[in-house]
Amino acid sequence: MSQIEFINITKQYGNFKALDNISFTINNGEFIFLVGPSGAGKSTIIKLLIREELSDAGEILFNGKNIKEFTQKEMPDLRRKIGVVFQDFKLLNSKNVFENVSIALEVVNSSETEIKSIVPNVLNLVGLTDKILSFPKQLSGGERQRLCIARALAHEPDVLIADEATGNIDPDASQEILDLLGKINSLGTTVIMATHDERMVDQMKKRVLRLDKGSIISDKKGGKYRE
Amino acid sequence: MTSTFLLLGVFINIVVFSQTALKYLENQAQITIFFKDEFTEEKIKTYQSELHNDPRIMDVSYVSKEDALRIFREMNKDEPILLENISASVLPASLEVKTKDITQLKNISEEFIQKEGVEDVQFFEDVIQRFSVWSRTVYIIGFILVLVFLIVSYSVVVSTIRTSINNRGEELSIMKLVGASDEYVKKPFIYQGVFFGVLSSFIASIIVFLLDLTADKLKIFSDGLSLGFIPGFFISPLIFSLILCFVLILSGFLLGLLGSTTAIKKYLQS
């Protein structure tokens, strides 16, 4: 069974068709790039997957369950299984690095012992141990994005989505993020990365799902940005 | 919000005080039936026992000519010239009648004015009726104001929590994105609303209690306070004040709970 299945999905905003009857599957532990020009439908796929929005037609299955069937009470559970890293970070500037990660655990009522054990581990994984008491504004763009990844990893999600995660950071920091995502993927987490960064996609030689005007125009394993 | 609860407490007090004052007036001698000199005490007492058996009557007492003289002397003790030529024979005997309901005053008065031996019937119709109208008006206005203040308090809680939600909007959306349940997001706002409501009403309660304590020390209501909706029931001002404080704090708790729940529910639905 595939981990994620998009079956004949259509999503329309007014007269604009963001996704037009697309179907694809993602297996457990895959690394997949979503590429294409702005407005191609990459972000819409992510919004539908975390149920920030609902599709107009078709079904999205996550571990075999239709996402539309998740009740309001089950939604937090879905969001814990799918970690998201955003281009604009979405960090709490009034909280330090440790607190920004621990909030993800506090909201699911994790014990203090669990928090004290998990947070240093994920910060170590993303290389932010020495910045544990810093505030987001004291971090570089790359460090902020690594902090976002750490927060997303706190729940040990099945899937990690990076929505233009390297869009706001310099090339060196982007490379660090890409390496980090590769490392996370090698530990068994499915990674879905929406990006415009051609160099990054070509370098990784992973599955590339290319979109244009809401349709899939190619889906290749070990593909390149422009193939 | 404290001032809203304070006004609420003060208005409830005013309503109860005016009801008590009305009951006090009602309990005073309401009708005085004066008898002609030739009408004997025996015959007057027949009327008295008739009135005793009348279900409309609360109390009836006989005032003899001698009693009337004693009352007259007491009332005019500072005016010796007035007392010089007065004797019991010139003062009429009377019956003082209290009714259970002041609306019966006129009927009873009209019945007695036509009876044999009755010289005159007096009752303070205007004063009692006017006070009754005033007291009822206070009761109605007070009731409306209490409702208005409750609505105002509710709105204050809702807008305070909304402001608080707006200030923490980004934090809340991030919490939701990292998997916070609705319950988790709701809790701090509900605690805040309840705390806000209880604290405001508690401060107001202390002030109301101090006011009532002052009224109690001054012995303004020595017989206790009358609750308009429970006829014949009087309660000690301090016990009334404690109950009122409890009601105010409970209202604060409930308004805080209801207001914050509504505000956060709207946010989560949006």
Contacts between the chains, C-beta under 8 A, distances in Angstrom:
chain1	res1	chain2	res2	distance
A	50	B	177	7.9
A	72	B	182	6.7
A	73	B	181	7.1
A	73	B	182	7.8
A	76	B	179	4.6
A	76	B	180	6.2
A	76	B	181	4.4
A	76	B	184	7.9
A	77	B	179	7.4
A	79	B	176	7.6
A	79	B	177	6.6
A	79	B	178	7.0
A	79	B	179	4.3
A	80	B	178	7.9
A	80	B	179	4.0
A	84	B	177	6.5
A	90	B	170	7.9
A	90	B	173	7.8
A	90	B	174	5.2
A	90	B	177	6.6
A	91	B	174	7.7
A	92	B	170	7.6
A	92	B	171	5.7
A	92	B	174	6.2
A	103	B	174	7.5
A	103	B	175	6.7
A	103	B	178	6.6
A	104	B	178	4.1
A	104	B	179	6.8
A	107	B	175	5.4
A	107	B	178	6.1
A	107	B	179	5.9
A	107	B	180	3.5
A	107	B	181	7.4
A	107	B	184	5.1
A	108	B	179	6.0
A	108	B	180	7.7
A	108	B	181	7.8
A	108	B	184	7.9
A	109	B	184	7.4
A	151	B	178	6.3
A	152	B	178	7.7
A	154	B	178	7.8
A	155	B	178	7.7
A	155	B	179	6.3
